[in-house]
Amino acid sequence: HLDVKEQNRGEEDSEEEPKLKYERLANGVTEILQQDAASCMTVHDKFLALGTHFGKVFLLDIQGNVTQKYEISSVKINQISLDESGEHVGICSEDGKVQVFGLYTREGFHENFDCPIKVVALHPQFSKSNNKQFVTGGNKLLLYERNWLNRWKTSTLHEGEGTITNVKWRANLIAWANSVGVKIYDISSKQRITNVLRDNTSLRPDMYPCSLCWKDNTTLIIGWGSSIKMCAVKERDPTEIRDLPSRYVEIVSAFETEFFISGLAPLADQLVTLYFVKENSEHMEEEFRARPRLDIIQPLPESCEEISSDALTVRNFQENECRDYRLEHSEGESLFYIISPKDIVVAKERDQDDHIDWLLDKKKYEEALMAAEISFKNIKRHDVQKIGMAYINHLVEKKDYDTAARKCQKVLGKNMDLWENEVYRFKTIGQLKAISQYLPRGDLRLRPAIYEMILHEFLKTDYEGFATLIREWPGELYNNMTIVQTVTDHLKKDPTNSILLTTLAELYTYDQRYDRALEIYLRLRHKDVYQLIHKHNLFSSIEDKIVLLMDFDKEKAVDMLLDNEDKISTDRVVEELKGRPELLHVYLHKLFKRDHHKGQKYHERQISLYAEYDRPNLLPFLRDSTHCPLEKALEICQQRHFVEETVFLLSRMGNCRRALQMIMEELGDVDKAIEFAKEQDDAELWEDLISYSIDKPPFITGLLNNIGTHVDPILLIHRIKEGMEIPNLRDSLVKILQDYNLQILLREGCKKILVADSLSLLHKMHRTQMRGVRVDEENICEACHVTILPSDTAQPFSVVVFHCRHMFHKECLPSPGTIPGGQYCNICSAKRRGPGSGILDMKK
């Protein structure tokens, strides 16, 4: 309920999100506080216990409904204590009454003292323990416990320092406050382990009482006046104990606050503080009581950092003192109860739903939507959509139509009704283009009429946008024929519009009317024409459009035709291109490059085509073609005076002398003539070349420089007329001598290499022949084919082994005296001399 909370700084539109949310504890509590006033309260995870100024104690459920009522006294209830199980309660009142009993049985401790009892605290495990310990505090702190006779035994833990104003029991540690300071008693060792003195002694302890709170079993938080101390109970080193308590207290944090402390509670590693606030009046000098503040702070060693701060509008706050406020908390659910005489406010940590509500309130829709999606398992889907729709509405109001349209994808999901409603809304505000690119186009689809409506809108004002949608949208989204007809109608007004024509071709393609699409692509010279042909195998449709394809891109067209000869034959292509010889030449030339034999029947036609359109490739064609009629080629080349090609054809036809004559007479190129003579390697050609060159000094120079390796230069030099002036003669003669010298050196070098290699091989052969030869029972005599070794090797025997590894019994070979030159291998000798010679030798 927002009426109980305001931002302390008065910034209702603050961008900082609050940490807590508040609501009044109502139901039965409302009626109780109308007739009475709250004096104290304690909190259990399962229920609440409320004490009043009229001496009553009410047990309440979490919603504030009364479940039990106890008439304890006629005066103020000072404190109520519950054990951890919530089965036993301790109550003390201003008239000295103390009651400790079970909630399910009234048996227990009932006592009246002659002084007010300010505090009572049960052992946390009171229900489970046998000795049932608890403490009370008035002028002194008393410990009660049952002995073995079931009687109550009393021990005085402390006295003499004024009234005990607060006590908190955690595990084995009891902390209490009096007028001097705070003490901690270890009930296990029965030792008092510390005394934390009060800082601000000018404040009355009855008006500004001490607040105590255990953060855990060993950390006590003390708030008194405007100071806070955090005390850690630690184990003392056994070597240092001597007469000292086994535990000691270290103050780990101590700092001053701006206001007076009325209550403390832990929140993880942070601290929740309830402040009593006094402010100066603008018109009067005296102070007035302001609304109490509930802050979350981060304790530091010597200071604190404020995390959040809320001022609470509790009932009758103008009349309350610091001692009238209390702060209790439920550890299980992080609930904080602010108790005042006429009001009880519950503070809760804000959850994800609260966070989302705050984001929506601040119009931070993007963050709210993300937060809702993150916690999707805890939030209903319609809530996420509700957030998203609010965000879209906000964007539309801001005229951020593109962002609004983009968010539709995430927000609307699979809800077709919402999608169609949004499309019509965007149509109404004239922003169909904005939402077009975000419409569903996969398995989830809207009605075709929706897509057609958007296409018509684009077609009116944006041809390029229309074309983009046609490319991006699957054709199943809309009625293709309807759109084709609409585009056709627009083309009647603008028949040359390339964007509409291209789009129409794409529509025809989707409709499988490929011939219509192909006509448009060819008309536009569109780059996708070849892809269309390949993809849909339209080769039968392009047989009469080959010229158009080649006019568009000769290289691509020819490559496509040659790659698909099985679909469009070479004869068909030649027939189509016969009226365009320049295109025919391009096709046949590439065909020849791929395979010299495929188009052989067109080689005669190609001679004229090369001569007309591509002379540089004529000579390579004549060289590579084996199906070209030479006479026809010679005739064409002679008619066009193509000397190089004529020379080649004459030489190929065997008329080398006429070819050489043309080189010398028509080209006048001695180097080419010499090269031609070298290629033919014909002595008569060299003679003709020398005879033709003998009276031409430049030719003689060329011959002297080049013929040294093919013709003896002396033959040329002897025929030079005396007195003829020959350019660079001296250099030519020097070159001849150098070439001759180089030949001599090469021969000598080769000779040295041959001699060295021969000697090396001779040595290698000698080493090889000097090696031993293995003879065993597996070898046989090559003459008698009996095992070479006798069965009895103890008897003397003779074996002859030749370098060729053939083996014989000595008696199987002819006598050395009968064979000129000594013994030799009959097998190898027979191979050299011919068939049968070995047998004759054996007979001899």
Secondary structure, DSSP 8 states (H G I E B T S, - for coil): -GGGEEETTS-TT-SS--SEEEEE--THHHHHHHHS-EEEEEE-SS-EEEEETTSEEEEE-TTS-EEEEEE--SS-EEEEEE-TTSSEEEEEETTSEEEEEETTEEEEEEEE-SS---EEEE-TTTTT-SS--EEEESSEEEEEEE-TTS-EEEEEEEESSS---EEEEETTEEEEE-SSEEEEEETTTTEEEEEEE-S-TTS-TTTS--EEEEEETTEEEEEETTEEEEEEEEE--GGG-TTS-SEEEEEEEEEE-SSEEEEEEEETTEEEEEEE-EEE-SS-SSEEE---EEEEEEE-SS-EEEEEEEEE--TTGGG--GGG-EEEEETTTTEEEEEETTEEEEEEE--HHHHHHHHHHTT-HHHHHHHHHHTGGGS-HHHHHHHHHHHHHHHHHTT-HHHHHHHHHHHHTT-HHHHHHHHHHHHHTT-HHHHHTTS--SSS---HHHHHHHHHHHHHH-HHHHHHHHHHS-GGGS-HHHHHHHHHHHHHHSTT-HHHHHHHHHHHHHTT-HHHHHHHHHHHT-TTHHHHHHHHT-GGGSTT-HHHHHHH-HHHHHHHHHHTTTTS-HHHHHHHHTT-HHHHHHHHHHHHHH-TTTTGGGHHHHHHHHHHH-GGGHHHHHHH-SSS-HHHHHHHHHHTT-HHHHHHHHHHTT-HHHHHHHIIIII--HHHHHHHHHHHT-HHHHHHHHHHHTT-HHHHHHHHHH-TTTS-HHHHHHHS-TT---TTHHHHHHHHHHHHHHHHHHHHHHHHHHHHHHHHHHHHHHHHHHS-----TT-B-TTT-SBSS-S-TTS---EEE-TTS-EEEGGGS--GGGSTTS---HHHHHHHH-TTHHHHHHH-
